[in-house]
């Protein structure tokens, strides 16, 4: 997967987010211990009052990166990254409602914490949540396992709290920066690692026509399409979605969620 470039807001966000995660790290310490095959298996040791109860209700999912749709070979997964955002997320939600489409929202932990009402709106509209880490560090695959744990588990906590108790069902690494450790950790928490097949590159503002052309050209590569509702001005994304969603329906596709 190609890494996303040019999104300077995440660099600024990272500085603030590290302060959040440093405090949160004091509340939960995660270690990894070797399994019998000699690999690394994440093992939680949480001090939060409800952590043990939550762990009992979390069913592990596959650690393989998901691309397929629950709707089968003619299904399409619309995924929306980096929000929620107070300007663009409500407009994306309205557009999806107008077209009768359910999507998967990959949320950054600090954004979810800042805009919990929007997280609840996403859930109330029938969309699914995805963990996109605390601070969207696209180099996190070069960092320690402790850092990866902090980014994933703190974001899980932030998103779940903001949603009113609804947990993210997927984990998408920023820029595709997955590692075997991060995939196993997310899967152990019931979050299926989530990839993409069609990258509209809307964060580069290529123009709505270019985004639409990308979807039309590449949808045969697989069903999971990547858009963004935060990280910058998203009017081009909205314009592209207005054209792409009806076109996909006309081609006989239906909209669903990624496999878990």
LINQUIQUI-V42204 format. One record per residue. N is the residue number from 1. RES is the residue in three letters. PSI is psi in whole degrees, -180 to 180 (none if undefined). Layout:
n->N res->RES psi->PSI
n->N res->RES psi->PSI
This chain:
n->1 res->UNK psi->138
n->2 res->UNK psi->143
n->3 res->UNK psi->145
n->4 res->UNK psi->136
n->5 res->UNK psi->163
n->6 res->UNK psi->13
n->7 res->UNK psi->81
n->8 res->UNK psi->-23
n->9 res->UNK psi->-27
n->10 res->UNK psi->-31
n->11 res->UNK psi->-42
n->12 res->UNK psi->-38
n->13 res->UNK psi->-36
n->14 res->UNK psi->-41
n->15 res->UNK psi->-42
n->16 res->UNK psi->-37
n->17 res->UNK psi->-31
n->18 res->UNK psi->-33
n->19 res->UNK psi->-39
n->20 res->UNK psi->-47
n->21 res->UNK psi->-30
n->22 res->UNK psi->-41
n->23 res->UNK psi->-44
n->24 res->UNK psi->-30
n->25 res->UNK psi->-28
n->26 res->UNK psi->-23
n->27 res->UNK psi->-20
n->28 res->UNK psi->127
n->29 res->UNK psi->127
n->30 res->UNK psi->136
n->31 res->UNK psi->163
n->32 res->UNK psi->133
n->33 res->UNK psi->151
n->34 res->UNK psi->140
n->35 res->UNK psi->-177
n->36 res->UNK psi->-19
n->37 res->UNK psi->-2
n->38 res->UNK psi->1
n->39 res->UNK psi->-174
n->40 res->UNK psi->123
n->41 res->UNK psi->119
n->42 res->UNK psi->133
n->43 res->UNK psi->119
n->44 res->UNK psi->141
n->45 res->UNK psi->90
n->46 res->UNK psi->146
n->47 res->UNK psi->-5
n->48 res->UNK psi->144
n->49 res->UNK psi->-36
n->50 res->UNK psi->9
n->51 res->UNK psi->-44
n->52 res->UNK psi->-39
n->53 res->UNK psi->-43
n->54 res->UNK psi->-43
n->55 res->UNK psi->-36
n->56 res->UNK psi->-25
n->57 res->UNK psi->-3
n->58 res->UNK psi->123
n->59 res->UNK psi->127
n->60 res->UNK psi->143
n->61 res->UNK psi->178
n->62 res->UNK psi->142
n->63 res->UNK psi->-2
n->64 res->UNK psi->145
n->65 res->UNK psi->122
n->66 res->UNK psi->141
n->67 res->UNK psi->-29
n->68 res->UNK psi->165
n->69 res->UNK psi->144
n->70 res->UNK psi->-19
n->71 res->UNK psi->2
n->72 res->UNK psi->-164
n->73 res->UNK psi->-21
n->74 res->UNK psi->20
n->75 res->UNK psi->152
n->76 res->UNK psi->134
n->77 res->UNK psi->111
n->78 res->UNK psi->123
n->79 res->UNK psi->138
n->80 res->UNK psi->120
n->81 res->UNK psi->156
n->82 res->UNK psi->-6
n->83 res->UNK psi->-162
n->84 res->UNK psi->158
n->85 res->UNK psi->133
n->86 res->UNK psi->-22
n->87 res->UNK psi->-48
n->88 res->UNK psi->-33
n->89 res->UNK psi->-45
n->90 res->UNK psi->-35
n->91 res->UNK psi->-38
n->92 res->UNK psi->-44
n->93 res->UNK psi->-42
n->94 res->UNK psi->-42
n->95 res->UNK psi->-43
n->96 res->UNK psi->-42
n->97 res->UNK psi->-42
n->98 res->UNK psi->-30
n->99 res->UNK psi->2
n->100 res->UNK psi->38
n->101 res->UNK psi->135
n->102 res->UNK psi->142
n->103 res->UNK psi->171
n->104 res->UNK psi->122
n->105 res->UNK psi->113
n->106 res->UNK psi->104
n->107 res->UNK psi->140
n->108 res->UNK psi->135
n->109 res->UNK psi->-45
n->110 res->UNK psi->-31
n->111 res->UNK psi->-42
n->112 res->UNK psi->-42
n->113 res->UNK psi->-35
n->114 res->UNK psi->-28
n->115 res->UNK psi->63
n->116 res->UNK psi->-32
n->117 res->UNK psi->-35
n->118 res->UNK psi->-37
n->119 res->UNK psi->-44
n->120 res->UNK psi->-36
n->121 res->UNK psi->-41
n->122 res->UNK psi->-47
n->123 res->UNK psi->-45
n->124 res->UNK psi->-28
n->125 res->UNK psi->-2
n->126 res->UNK psi->12
n->127 res->UNK psi->166
n->128 res->UNK psi->157
n->129 res->UNK psi->147
n->130 res->UNK psi->138
n->131 res->UNK psi->120
n->132 res->UNK psi->27
n->133 res->UNK psi->173
n->134 res->UNK psi->-45
n->135 res->UNK psi->11
n->136 res->UNK psi->54
n->137 res->UNK psi->106
n->138 res->UNK psi->-5
n->139 res->UNK psi->17
n->140 res->UNK psi->-18
n->141 res->UNK psi->-9
n->142 res->UNK psi->-1
n->143 res->UNK psi->172
n->144 res->UNK psi->162
n->145 res->UNK psi->-36
n->146 res->UNK psi->-42
n->147 res->UNK psi->-44
n->148 res->UNK psi->-43
n->149 res->UNK psi->-46
n->150 res->UNK psi->-45
n->151 res->UNK psi->-41
n->152 res->UNK psi->-47
n->153 res->UNK psi->-37
n->154 res->UNK psi->-39
n->155 res->UNK psi->-40
n->156 res->UNK psi->-46
n->157 res->UNK psi->-45
n->158 res->UNK psi->-46
n->159 res->UNK psi->-43
n->160 res->UNK psi->-43
n->161 res->UNK psi->-44
n->162 res->UNK psi->-34
n->163 res->UNK psi->-12
n->164 res->UNK psi->20
n->165 res->UNK psi->-1
n->166 res->UNK psi->122
n->167 res->UNK psi->149
n->168 res->UNK psi->140
n->169 res->UNK psi->-7
n->170 res->UNK psi->164
n->171 res->UNK psi->121
n->172 res->UNK psi->119
n->173 res->UNK psi->137
n->174 res->UNK psi->127
n->175 res->UNK psi->15
n->176 res->UNK psi->21
n->177 res->UNK psi->58
n->178 res->UNK psi->153
n->179 res->UNK psi->160
n->180 res->UNK psi->-39
n->181 res->UNK psi->-48
n->182 res->UNK psi->-36
n->183 res->UNK psi->-44
n->184 res->UNK psi->-40
n->185 res->UNK psi->-49
n->186 res->UNK psi->-45
n->187 res->UNK psi->-36
n->188 res->UNK psi->-20
n->189 res->UNK psi->12
n->190 res->UNK psi->16
n->191 res->UNK psi->109
n->192 res->UNK psi->126
n->193 res->UNK psi->134
n->194 res->UNK psi->123
n->195 res->UNK psi->-155
n->196 res->UNK psi->158
n->197 res->UNK psi->-33
n->198 res->UNK psi->115
n->199 res->UNK psi->110
n->200 res->UNK psi->-15
n->201 res->UNK psi->36
n->202 res->UNK psi->-20
n->203 res->UNK psi->-15
n->204 res->UNK psi->-2
n->205 res->UNK psi->58
n->206 res->UNK psi->-7
n->207 res->UNK psi->143
n->208 res->UNK psi->-40
n->209 res->UNK psi->-39
n->210 res->UNK psi->-42
n->211 res->UNK psi->-44
n->212 res->UNK psi->-43
n->213 res->UNK psi->-38
n->214 res->UNK psi->-46
n->215 res->UNK psi->-46
n->216 res->UNK psi->-36
n->217 res->UNK psi->-37
n->218 res->UNK psi->-4
n->219 res->UNK psi->-23
n->220 res->UNK psi->-14
n->221 res->UNK psi->-21
n->222 res->UNK psi->168
n->223 res->UNK psi->-12
n->224 res->UNK psi->116
n->225 res->UNK psi->135
n->226 res->UNK psi->122
n->227 res->UNK psi->175
n->228 res->UNK psi->145
n->229 res->UNK psi->13
n->230 res->UNK psi->179
n->231 res->UNK psi->10
n->232 res->UNK psi->-172
n->233 res->UNK psi->128
n->234 res->UNK psi->25
n->235 res->UNK psi->-34
n->236 res->UNK psi->-38
n->237 res->UNK psi->-45
n->238 res->UNK psi->-44
n->239 res->UNK psi->-40
n->240 res->UNK psi->-44
n->241 res->UNK psi->-38
n->242 res->UNK psi->-31
n->243 res->UNK psi->-39
n->244 res->UNK psi->-44
n->245 res->UNK psi->-49
n->246 res->UNK psi->-36
n->247 res->UNK psi->-44
n->248 res->UNK psi->-41
n->249 res->UNK psi->-43
n->250 res->UNK psi->-28
n->251 res->UNK psi->2
n->252 res->UNK psi->12
n->253 res->UNK psi->153
n->254 res->UNK psi->159
n->255 res->UNK psi->136
n->256 res->UNK psi->-155
n->257 res->UNK psi->157
n->258 res->UNK psi->154
n->259 res->UNK psi->153
n->260 res->UNK psi->none
